[in-house]
Structure formats: C-alpha cells, structure tokens
Amino acid sequence: MAKNKHASRRGSIPIDVIDRIDLVKREARELEDALLFANAAVRSNPEETGEYLEGELAALALSAQRLRADADELRIAATPFMPKPRKRCCASA
C-alpha cells in the first residue's frame, strides 16, 4: 500500500490550520456553485436577469473577498509547516 508522503507531517499540523483548509475549500465550492447557478439562470431567462445579476454579482464579489481573506489567513497560519526551500549547490567552474 502506497503511503501518502504528507501523512507523517499531517499529525504535526495544528487542527486550526486543518480547519482553515476545510473552510477555504468549502467556500471555494460554494463560490463555484453560485457561479454555475447564476450562469444557468442567465441562460434560461435572459430577458429578466438584470436585477438578479446585479444582486448575484454583488454577493459573488463579497464571497470572493471572504475567500481571498480566508486563503490569506490560511497561508499565514500554514507558513511554519511548509517545506523549507532547498539550497542549490553550485558546480565549480
């Protein structure tokens, strides 16, 4: 059975970071679903979409801002757990 290369590190990641990962994923799915729904609504009834689109676009913009903020918080919280960059070894000339 193949091991997940991150499985050994996952145990050392604080639960709040894992919760933030789940939150960002959930918000991304919600935003994607809202975009798909808005697109379907516009295609099915193009004559009456002006007000709907105005409200939906405002809601999507707020969702995108929230997702961006949560992703930034996640990046900051996860930084200590990210792999360290490897130093390059230069060959002698």
Legacy VTK file of the C-alpha trace (Angstrom):
# vtk DataFile Version 3.0
C-alpha trace
ASCII
DATASET POLYDATA
POINTS 93 float
0.000 0.000 0.000
1.436 3.373 -1.007
1.917 5.872 1.776
0.795 9.455 1.497
4.017 11.469 1.538
2.322 14.107 3.724
0.735 11.655 6.170
3.600 11.827 8.636
3.544 15.634 8.652
-0.253 15.963 8.921
-0.137 14.858 12.553
2.062 17.847 13.401
-0.240 20.414 11.760
-2.489 22.184 14.281
-6.198 21.491 13.968
-6.953 25.194 13.376
-4.844 25.124 10.199
-6.651 21.994 9.019
-9.984 23.662 9.832
-8.975 26.710 7.778
-8.048 24.462 4.868
-11.501 22.881 5.044
-13.139 26.331 5.291
-11.312 27.648 2.224
-12.183 24.518 0.236
-15.843 24.771 1.262
-16.021 28.481 0.384
-14.393 27.797 -2.988
-17.011 25.106 -3.730
-19.824 27.468 -2.652
-18.480 30.202 -4.915
-18.177 27.778 -7.818
-21.745 26.531 -7.236
-23.063 30.107 -7.105
-21.333 30.939 -10.382
-22.777 27.846 -12.050
-26.259 28.684 -10.733
-26.020 32.301 -11.912
-24.827 31.188 -15.339
-27.708 28.704 -15.655
-30.242 31.339 -14.568
-28.978 33.848 -17.121
-29.061 31.303 -19.929
-32.567 30.101 -19.077
-34.172 33.547 -18.777
-32.016 36.244 -20.391
-34.773 38.902 -20.539
-35.301 39.119 -16.784
-31.806 38.818 -15.435
-30.773 42.461 -14.896
-31.783 42.822 -11.240
-30.921 39.227 -10.467
-27.444 39.638 -11.929
-26.829 42.858 -10.051
-27.603 41.188 -6.722
-25.849 37.949 -7.572
-22.694 39.708 -8.742
-22.587 41.726 -5.511
-22.971 38.530 -3.474
-20.298 36.766 -5.524
-17.919 39.692 -5.070
-18.382 39.503 -1.288
-17.874 35.734 -1.360
-14.700 36.165 -3.383
-13.390 38.750 -0.895
-14.149 36.419 2.018
-12.461 33.515 0.245
-9.397 35.633 -0.529
-9.146 36.782 3.112
-9.528 33.230 4.417
-6.931 31.963 1.947
-4.512 34.681 3.108
-5.083 33.711 6.754
-4.525 30.078 5.839
-1.288 30.886 4.040
-0.013 32.792 7.083
-1.069 30.055 9.512
0.432 27.297 7.355
3.772 29.003 6.691
5.589 27.317 9.610
4.541 23.914 8.235
5.583 24.484 4.642
8.676 22.648 3.403
11.833 24.701 3.567
13.317 25.626 0.181
16.311 23.515 -0.714
19.602 25.286 -1.129
21.120 24.884 -4.548
24.606 23.615 -4.783
26.644 25.360 -7.435
29.119 23.382 -9.500
32.642 24.765 -9.629
33.708 26.264 -12.940
LINES 1 94
93 0 1 2 3 4 5 6 7 8 9 10 11 12 13 14 15 16 17 18 19 20 21 22 23 24 25 26 27 28 29 30 31 32 33 34 35 36 37 38 39 40 41 42 43 44 45 46 47 48 49 50 51 52 53 54 55 56 57 58 59 60 61 62 63 64 65 66 67 68 69 70 71 72 73 74 75 76 77 78 79 80 81 82 83 84 85 86 87 88 89 90 91 92
